[in-house]
């Protein structure tokens, strides 16, 4: 028997980590890139950026990856499936995606498994967030230690994606318009834990200019 009274085989087992899901928000109209859908364009030296984001989440060990579809849903889903190979991805549709980012976030939150402890909210146009950074955010999350919002930062600037404990899900469901969960950071700043990261957490490909500048992938 172990010192805690449990059989040694059980005493040696580490406690289970909280279950974390990733939401990849990929429903937007891509107005600033029109008529092209930015998520289907290559960036950072890789394939379609939404496929890169989804694949990075899988490579980081996130078991539950949910891609929220809307604008050009069939094309976006096909790009992700081609980019992630045999990995299992759940696809959900935000029927009112034209209402803005909050509609996509709501659809994703409502699709989460009931036992998910936290969710990593990822933007489909940020393919330079590496699996290593995603894994470091997941590792930093610890509700028992009060680390219930985990935010990457680079030289003092807060970036994306942000990991949220489930206690904030109702706040996310209450958002409206073209705003995402980052709007809640100021309200809950005292519960935020920062993880130092590289500049990939600050780079999105949101305009033709950003795509033309491009940023090479990290080694």
C-alpha positions as CSV (number, residue, x, y, z in Angstrom):
1,X,0.0,0.0,0.0
2,X,1.1,3.6,-0.7
3,X,1.5,6.2,2.0
4,X,-2.0,7.6,1.1
5,X,-3.6,4.2,1.7
6,X,-4.0,3.4,-2.0
7,X,-2.4,0.4,-3.7
8,X,1.0,1.4,-5.1
9,X,-0.1,0.9,-8.7
10,X,-2.8,3.5,-8.2
11,X,-0.7,5.8,-6.0
12,X,1.8,6.1,-8.8
13,X,-0.7,7.3,-11.4
14,X,-0.5,11.1,-12.0
15,X,-3.8,13.1,-11.7
16,X,-5.7,13.5,-14.9
17,X,-5.2,16.8,-16.7
18,X,-8.4,18.8,-17.3
19,X,-9.9,18.2,-20.7
20,X,-9.2,21.1,-23.1
21,X,-10.8,21.7,-26.4
22,X,-9.8,24.1,-29.2
23,X,-12.3,26.2,-31.2
24,X,-11.0,27.3,-34.6
25,X,-13.2,30.3,-35.7
26,X,-13.4,30.0,-39.4
27,X,-16.9,31.3,-40.3
28,X,-16.2,35.0,-41.2
29,X,-17.0,36.8,-44.4
30,X,-13.4,37.8,-45.0
31,X,-14.6,41.3,-46.1
32,X,-11.1,42.9,-46.2
33,X,-9.9,40.2,-48.6
34,X,-13.0,40.0,-50.8
35,X,-13.6,38.5,-53.2
36,X,-11.1,35.9,-51.9
37,X,-11.7,34.0,-48.7
38,X,-8.5,34.6,-46.7
39,X,-8.7,31.3,-44.8
40,X,-8.3,29.4,-48.0
41,X,-5.1,31.3,-49.0
42,X,-1.6,30.1,-48.1
43,X,0.4,32.1,-45.6
44,X,3.6,31.8,-43.7
45,X,5.0,29.4,-46.3
46,X,2.3,26.8,-45.7
47,X,-1.0,25.7,-47.2
48,X,-4.4,27.2,-46.5
49,X,-4.1,29.1,-43.3
50,X,-7.2,27.6,-41.7
51,X,-5.8,24.1,-42.3
52,X,-2.5,25.2,-40.7
53,X,-4.3,26.5,-37.6
54,X,-6.3,23.2,-37.2
55,X,-3.2,21.0,-37.8
56,X,-1.2,23.0,-35.2
57,X,-3.9,22.4,-32.6
58,X,-3.9,18.6,-33.4
59,X,0.0,18.5,-33.3
60,X,-0.1,20.2,-29.9
61,X,-2.0,17.3,-28.5
62,X,-5.4,19.0,-28.2
63,X,-7.8,16.0,-28.4
64,X,-11.0,18.0,-29.2
65,X,-10.6,20.4,-32.1
66,X,-13.8,22.0,-33.3
67,X,-13.8,24.2,-36.5
68,X,-16.7,26.6,-36.7
69,X,-17.9,27.1,-40.3
70,X,-20.0,29.7,-42.0
71,X,-18.9,31.6,-45.1
72,X,-18.0,29.1,-47.9
73,X,-18.4,26.3,-45.4
74,X,-17.9,23.5,-47.8
75,X,-14.6,24.9,-49.2
76,X,-13.2,25.6,-45.7
77,X,-14.1,22.2,-44.4
78,X,-12.5,20.5,-47.4
79,X,-9.3,22.5,-46.9
80,X,-9.1,21.5,-43.2
81,X,-9.8,17.9,-44.0
82,X,-7.0,17.9,-46.6
83,X,-4.6,19.6,-44.3
84,X,-5.0,17.6,-41.1
85,X,-4.9,14.1,-42.5
86,X,-6.4,11.3,-40.3
87,X,-6.9,13.6,-37.3
88,X,-10.5,13.8,-36.1
89,X,-12.0,17.3,-36.4
90,X,-15.6,18.2,-35.4
91,X,-17.2,20.7,-37.8
92,X,-20.1,22.9,-36.7
93,X,-21.9,25.6,-38.5
94,X,-22.7,29.1,-37.3
95,X,-26.0,29.7,-39.1
96,X,-26.0,33.4,-38.4
97,X,-22.2,33.9,-39.0
98,X,-22.9,37.2,-40.9
99,X,-23.8,38.7,-37.5
100,X,-20.2,38.8,-36.5
101,X,-17.5,37.0,-34.5
102,X,-19.7,36.5,-31.5
103,X,-22.1,34.3,-33.5
104,X,-19.2,32.0,-34.4
105,X,-18.0,31.9,-30.8
106,X,-21.5,31.0,-29.6
107,X,-21.9,28.2,-32.1
108,X,-18.5,26.8,-31.0
109,X,-19.2,27.0,-27.2
110,X,-22.6,25.3,-27.6
111,X,-20.9,22.4,-29.5
112,X,-18.3,21.7,-26.8
113,X,-18.4,18.3,-25.0
114,X,-20.1,18.6,-21.6
115,X,-17.0,17.5,-19.7
116,X,-14.6,20.1,-21.2
117,X,-12.9,22.1,-18.5
118,X,-11.5,24.9,-20.8
119,X,-11.4,26.0,-24.3
120,X,-8.7,27.5,-26.5
121,X,-10.2,30.1,-28.8
122,X,-8.2,30.2,-32.0
123,X,-8.5,32.5,-35.0
124,X,-8.4,30.9,-38.4
125,X,-6.1,33.5,-39.8
126,X,-3.2,33.0,-37.4
127,X,-1.3,30.1,-38.7
128,X,2.1,31.1,-37.2
129,X,1.0,30.1,-33.7
130,X,3.0,26.9,-33.4
131,X,2.1,23.6,-31.7
132,X,4.7,24.4,-29.1
133,X,3.0,27.6,-28.1
134,X,-0.4,25.9,-28.0
135,X,0.9,23.1,-25.8
136,X,2.5,25.7,-23.5
137,X,-0.8,27.5,-23.0
138,X,-2.5,24.2,-22.2
139,X,0.2,23.2,-19.8
140,X,-0.1,26.6,-18.0
141,X,-3.9,26.2,-17.5
142,X,-4.6,25.1,-13.9
143,X,-7.9,26.1,-12.3
144,X,-6.9,24.7,-8.9
145,X,-4.0,27.2,-8.9
146,X,-6.2,30.1,-10.2
147,X,-4.8,30.0,-13.7
148,X,-8.2,30.2,-15.4
149,X,-7.4,32.5,-18.3
150,X,-4.1,31.8,-20.1
151,X,-2.9,34.5,-22.6
152,X,0.2,34.4,-24.8
153,X,2.3,37.6,-24.7
154,X,5.2,38.8,-26.8
155,X,7.3,41.7,-25.4
156,X,4.4,42.9,-23.3
157,X,1.7,42.7,-26.0
158,X,-1.1,40.2,-25.5
159,X,-1.8,37.9,-28.4
160,X,-3.9,34.9,-29.5
161,X,-5.1,32.3,-28.9
162,X,-6.6,32.6,-25.4
163,X,-7.5,29.7,-23.2
164,X,-10.6,30.1,-21.0
165,X,-12.0,28.1,-18.2
166,X,-15.6,26.9,-18.5
167,X,-16.7,29.4,-15.8
168,X,-16.5,32.0,-18.5
169,X,-18.6,30.2,-21.1
170,X,-21.8,32.0,-20.2
171,X,-20.1,35.3,-20.6
172,X,-19.0,34.3,-24.1
173,X,-22.6,33.2,-24.9
174,X,-23.8,36.7,-23.9
175,X,-21.5,38.5,-26.4
176,X,-23.1,40.2,-29.4
177,X,-21.9,41.7,-32.7
178,X,-18.5,41.5,-34.3
179,X,-16.5,40.9,-31.0
180,X,-14.9,37.8,-29.6
181,X,-13.9,36.6,-26.2
182,X,-11.0,39.0,-26.0
183,X,-13.5,41.6,-25.1
184,X,-13.8,39.9,-21.7
185,X,-10.1,40.2,-20.8
186,X,-10.3,43.6,-19.3
187,X,-13.3,42.5,-17.1
188,X,-11.3,39.5,-15.8
189,X,-7.8,40.9,-15.9
190,X,-7.2,39.7,-12.3
191,X,-7.6,36.1,-13.3
192,X,-5.3,36.2,-16.3
193,X,-2.0,34.3,-16.5
194,X,0.5,35.3,-19.2
195,X,2.8,32.9,-21.1
196,X,5.7,34.4,-23.0
197,X,5.6,33.4,-26.6
198,X,7.1,34.4,-30.0
199,X,5.7,37.0,-32.4
200,X,3.5,34.4,-34.1
201,X,0.8,35.1,-31.5
202,X,0.6,38.7,-32.7
203,X,0.5,38.0,-36.5
204,X,-2.8,37.6,-38.3
205,X,-3.3,37.6,-42.1
206,X,-6.3,39.9,-42.2
207,X,-5.7,42.2,-45.2
208,X,-4.1,41.9,-48.7
209,X,-1.2,44.0,-47.3
210,X,-0.5,41.5,-44.5
211,X,-0.6,38.6,-46.9
212,X,1.7,40.4,-49.3
213,X,4.2,41.0,-46.6
214,X,3.9,37.4,-45.4
215,X,6.0,36.1,-42.6
216,X,8.2,33.0,-43.1
217,X,7.5,30.0,-40.9
218,X,9.7,29.6,-37.8
219,X,12.4,27.0,-37.9
